[in-house]
Amino acid sequence: MNSVICITGMHRSGTSLTTSWLEVCGLRIHDGAFYGPETGNPKGHFEDKDFVDLHSSAIELEKPKSNGWKLFADKFFAFEAGHLSNARKLVDQRNAKYNLWGWKDPRSVIYLTQWKEIIPSLKVLLLWRPCSEVASSLIRRSRKARAPVFKINILDSVKLWMAYNERVCEYKQQNPDDAVLFPLEHVIEHDQDVLKFLNKKFRINLEYRRIGDLYDQKLLTRGPTPLLLTRLASLYYRTDRLETRLQQLSDI
């Protein structure tokens, strides 16, 4: 039986770093076509182009002005018939080539319940990062970006963080045996323990490599969070409660 792992979480939550690490540990994460460096990710996104294009197209069908990623979902979404057929074909193609493989895309969060139906044995590694850090990162990227696809304001950044992480918590509670949840900071500081846990939980055999060899600490610098951002997050969206829930559900 094939072992398939989806690495996902809210955008700017460390999914690219974690996936680059798992790749050097032995996980196949793409089939030759992938998204490399872009604004905000100079090391690369480590995303399988086929899966990202599938999700982006499905999201744009739901919300044409989303730019393929800004979907403020209060529920899990399902692929329509054409996208569902393409999803099944992708899985069949990868299974025919690789015994152990996976993909990374934050957009996967929105479609996790359907991916679980398509791949009943699917294992999911969920990652999260505090709202203030994610929103600040999104805003910094937005200010640097020339392409309108990356543009986002503070309020939408917080709303998006809430929407994605509500789904993260829901999926983790629904699938405790096949889903693992970690805060990014824990993965960075305890990478060897995290890999041991993943190998045992998912019944795989990845080989340990130091995550610290793969990234520049400056790329994860939090910096001072604007006071306005913190107040907006706490006052209007109750992100503190959701962060507590994420912490309680985390496998640490």
Phi, psi and omega per residue, in radians:
M1 nan 2.440 3.104
N2 -1.260 2.564 3.016
S3 -1.863 2.123 -3.064
V4 -2.178 2.276 -3.096
I5 -2.201 2.240 3.036
C6 -1.795 2.209 3.067
I7 -1.842 2.093 -3.043
T8 -2.698 3.069 -3.085
G9 2.724 3.075 3.112
M10 -1.013 2.543 3.051
H11 -0.891 2.517 3.107
R12 1.197 0.452 -3.116
S13 -1.880 0.236 3.093
G14 1.613 0.236 -3.141
T15 -1.167 -0.607 3.131
S16 -1.171 -0.826 3.122
L17 -1.050 -0.833 -3.101
T18 -1.107 -0.675 3.136
T19 -1.208 -0.691 3.097
S20 -1.075 -0.621 3.108
W21 -1.184 -0.833 -3.137
L22 -1.130 -0.513 3.094
E23 -1.115 -0.806 3.136
V24 -1.234 -0.339 3.062
C25 -1.410 -0.172 3.041
G26 2.151 0.076 -3.128
L27 -1.560 2.230 3.074
R28 -1.338 2.138 -3.020
I29 -2.055 -0.036 3.049
H30 -2.787 3.005 -3.089
D31 -1.993 0.464 3.107
G32 1.969 -0.474 3.118
A33 -1.931 2.008 -3.114
F34 -2.565 2.830 3.122
Y35 -1.552 2.165 -3.118
G36 -1.637 -2.607 -3.095
P37 -1.071 2.425 3.052
E38 -2.567 -3.085 3.121
T39 -0.971 2.177 3.104
G40 1.561 -0.220 3.122
N41 -2.374 1.235 -3.096
P42 -1.110 -0.368 3.115
K43 -1.496 -0.221 -3.121
G44 1.946 2.772 -3.115
H45 -1.626 -0.373 -3.132
F46 0.975 0.742 -3.123
E47 -1.943 2.301 3.038
D48 -1.162 2.042 -3.052
K49 -1.010 -0.662 -3.100
D50 -1.106 -0.717 3.141
F51 -1.265 -0.710 3.123
V52 -1.110 -0.771 3.138
D53 -1.110 -0.653 3.098
L54 -1.087 -0.859 -3.136
H55 -1.137 -0.769 -3.114
S56 -1.066 -0.751 3.136
S57 -1.129 -0.723 3.138
A58 -1.148 -0.709 3.126
I59 -1.165 -0.713 3.122
E60 -1.137 -0.505 3.074
L61 -1.181 -0.659 3.104
E62 -1.290 -0.692 -3.088
K63 -2.480 1.673 -3.037
P64 -0.995 -0.463 -3.097
K65 -1.690 0.287 -3.057
S66 -1.412 -0.227 -2.996
N67 1.036 0.366 3.044
G68 1.422 0.176 3.131
W69 -2.640 -0.402 -3.092
K70 -1.588 1.456 3.131
L71 -2.092 1.940 -3.082
F72 -1.529 1.244 -2.979
A73 -1.427 2.330 3.031
D74 -1.799 0.275 3.128
K75 -2.811 2.952 3.002
F76 -1.351 2.551 3.111
F77 -1.868 2.785 3.119
A78 -2.091 2.577 3.087
F79 -1.224 2.509 2.966
E80 -1.320 3.065 -2.939
A81 -0.962 -0.786 -3.101
G82 -1.141 -0.790 3.120
H83 -1.169 -0.634 3.124
L84 -1.116 -0.734 3.101
S85 -1.080 -0.738 3.117
N86 -1.146 -0.653 3.118
A87 -1.093 -0.785 3.133
R88 -1.101 -0.683 3.127
K89 -1.128 -0.728 3.110
L90 -1.024 -0.807 -3.137
V91 -1.100 -0.777 3.139
D92 -1.073 -0.721 3.137
Q93 -1.119 -0.767 -3.123
R94 -1.207 -0.723 3.141
N95 -1.087 -0.563 -3.139
A96 -1.231 -0.387 -3.077
K97 -1.790 -0.596 -2.955
Y98 -2.304 2.357 3.056
N99 -1.362 -0.600 3.130
L100 -2.224 1.986 -3.103
W101 -2.641 2.964 3.107
G102 -2.860 3.128 3.063
W103 -2.523 2.727 3.105
K104 -2.174 2.249 3.016
D105 -2.910 2.106 3.096
P106 -0.962 -0.565 -3.124
R107 -1.094 -0.355 3.129
S108 -0.997 -0.506 -3.125
V109 -0.899 -0.737 -3.049
I110 -1.187 -0.409 -3.060
Y111 -2.039 0.316 -3.026
L112 -1.053 -0.713 -3.095
T113 -1.124 -0.602 3.101
Q114 -1.311 -0.628 3.061
W115 -1.062 -0.614 3.114
K116 -1.179 -0.550 3.068
E117 -1.245 -0.681 -3.140
I118 -1.220 -0.700 -3.132
I119 -2.155 1.527 -3.079
P120 -0.980 -0.512 -3.129
S121 -1.586 0.166 -3.071
L122 -0.991 2.329 3.005
K123 -1.847 2.474 -3.068
V124 -2.239 2.207 3.024
L125 -1.781 1.960 -3.114
L126 -1.776 2.369 -3.129
L127 -2.166 2.555 3.090
W128 -2.475 2.803 -3.111
R129 -2.549 2.543 -3.116
P130 -0.926 2.562 -3.063
C131 -1.006 -0.755 -3.086
S132 -1.067 -0.645 3.140
E133 -1.236 -0.763 -3.129
V134 -1.150 -0.840 -3.127
A135 -1.094 -0.722 3.103
S136 -1.085 -0.713 3.130
S137 -1.137 -0.740 3.108
L138 -1.085 -0.713 -3.136
I139 -1.192 -0.719 3.104
R140 -1.069 -0.753 3.114
R141 -1.127 -0.709 -3.139
S142 -1.054 -0.701 -3.115
R143 -1.222 -0.547 -3.127
K144 -1.450 -0.457 -2.979
A145 -1.266 2.424 3.016
R146 -1.562 -0.626 -3.124
A147 -1.312 2.328 -3.129
P148 -1.110 -0.311 -3.098
V149 -1.040 -0.510 -3.081
F150 -1.623 -0.054 -3.060
K151 -1.267 2.360 3.117
I152 -2.795 2.600 3.118
N153 -1.742 3.049 -3.054
I154 -1.099 -0.823 -3.095
L155 -1.066 -0.763 3.133
D156 -1.195 -0.544 3.082
S157 -1.074 -0.781 -3.137
V158 -1.195 -0.747 3.114
K159 -1.056 -0.709 3.140
L160 -1.167 -0.729 3.092
W161 -1.024 -0.757 3.130
M162 -1.100 -0.829 -3.085
A163 -1.072 -0.816 -3.116
Y164 -1.156 -0.797 -3.050
N165 -1.321 -0.415 2.965
E166 -1.091 -0.719 3.117
R167 -1.210 -0.643 3.086
V168 -1.021 -0.846 3.136
C169 -1.103 -0.759 -3.121
E170 -1.072 -0.789 -3.120
Y171 -1.147 -0.730 3.140
K172 -1.061 -0.711 -3.139
Q173 -1.226 -0.576 -3.126
Q174 -1.336 -0.457 -3.030
N175 -2.302 1.065 -3.064
P176 -1.109 -0.460 -3.101
D177 -1.453 -0.378 -3.027
D178 -2.093 0.134 -3.136
A179 -2.299 2.461 3.106
V180 -2.174 2.425 -3.129
L181 -2.185 2.224 3.111
F182 -2.348 2.487 2.893
P183 -1.278 2.510 -3.104
L184 -0.963 -0.731 -3.109
E185 -0.988 -0.653 3.139
H186 -1.185 -0.691 3.118
V187 -1.075 -0.752 -3.113
I188 -1.180 -0.742 -3.044
E189 -1.461 -0.377 -3.070
H190 -2.330 0.818 -3.030
D191 -1.036 -0.684 -3.120
Q192 -1.155 -0.746 3.095
D193 -1.149 -0.671 3.129
V194 -1.094 -0.762 -3.136
L195 -1.150 -0.707 3.082
K196 -1.038 -0.731 3.139
F197 -1.122 -0.784 3.132
L198 -1.091 -0.767 3.140
N199 -1.043 -0.740 -3.127
K200 -1.277 -0.806 -3.077
K201 -1.157 -0.744 -3.069
F202 -1.665 -0.031 3.123
R203 0.993 0.911 3.095
I204 -2.165 -3.117 -3.079
N205 -2.478 1.096 3.075
L206 -1.339 2.615 -3.096
E207 -1.726 2.283 -3.037
Y208 -1.154 2.309 2.957
R209 -2.357 2.547 -3.100
R210 -1.191 2.202 3.098
I211 -1.215 -0.474 -3.124
G212 -1.119 -0.305 3.120
D213 -1.406 -0.102 -2.961
L214 -1.881 -0.133 -3.047
Y215 -2.446 2.759 3.060
D216 -1.668 2.128 -3.095
Q217 -0.952 -0.532 -3.124
K218 -1.085 -0.488 -3.115
L219 -1.233 -0.306 3.138
L220 -1.931 0.201 -3.140
T221 -1.054 2.184 -3.102
R222 -1.323 -0.762 -3.113
G223 1.194 3.009 3.120
P224 -1.216 2.241 3.089
T225 -1.476 2.247 3.138
P226 -0.974 2.368 -3.121
L227 -1.001 -0.640 -3.142
L228 -1.068 -0.725 3.140
L229 -1.079 -0.793 -3.140
T230 -1.071 -0.765 -3.129
R231 -1.150 -0.737 3.121
L232 -1.080 -0.774 -3.106
A233 -1.075 -0.805 -3.079
S234 -1.303 -0.728 -3.018
L235 -1.314 -0.778 -2.993
Y236 -1.714 -0.420 -3.031
Y237 -2.149 0.045 3.046
R238 0.899 0.738 -3.098
T239 -1.166 -0.432 3.131
D240 -1.082 -0.677 3.126
R241 -1.158 -0.712 -3.138
L242 -1.215 -0.640 3.076
E243 -1.110 -0.662 3.074
T244 -1.106 -0.732 3.114
R245 -1.117 -0.739 3.095
L246 -1.064 -0.740 3.137
Q247 -1.115 -0.722 -3.126
Q248 -1.149 -0.576 -3.111
L249 -1.514 -0.180 -3.068
S250 -1.238 2.588 -3.125
D251 -1.596 1.178 -3.140
I252 -2.249 nan nan
